[in-house]
Amino acid sequence: IAILAAILGAANFTLIYYDWLMMPVTLIIFLSLIIALSLLSLDLQSPRRQWLILGILIGLGIGLLNGLVCHGGLVWAMDKTDKVFYWVWAAGFGYRLLFFGLAFFVLVKNPMLPLAPTILALVAGQFVVGVIPLKRNKPKH
């Protein structure tokens, strides 16, 4: 786990250059390490409660990651034309719906993790990032 933490921290340039992105990135690294540790220690004989916690952590981690990807696209498109901004917004919305449907499908076909907590945590993770306000990089003329 320590080696994985070092690799994730070293490979993520936002820990070095962008201090305003430090908190979400460290949260995602922390969640991924907890998930890796949980996956290493769980087996099919583990109690249901441990699988429930793992489902919540996986849903939250993936939701935060998806939310950051879509938010990053919107920040990039903020200074572009309205047409580009709305295309990026629609693409992000479609991407979230497609990912939600794919996650639901995988969880129904492979019921290893509990469906409801994992999906609710996925949606909550995307929502938390979605409420971060967008800021313009350049003044609008």
Secondary structure, 3 states (H helix, E strand, C coil): CHHHHHHHHHHCCHHHHCHHHHHHHHHHHHHHHHHHHHHHHCCCCCCHHHHHHHHHHHHHHHHHHHHHHHHHHHHHHCCCCHHHHHHHHHHHHHHHHHHHHHHHHHHHHCCCCCHHHHHHHHHHHHHHHHCCCCCCCCCCC
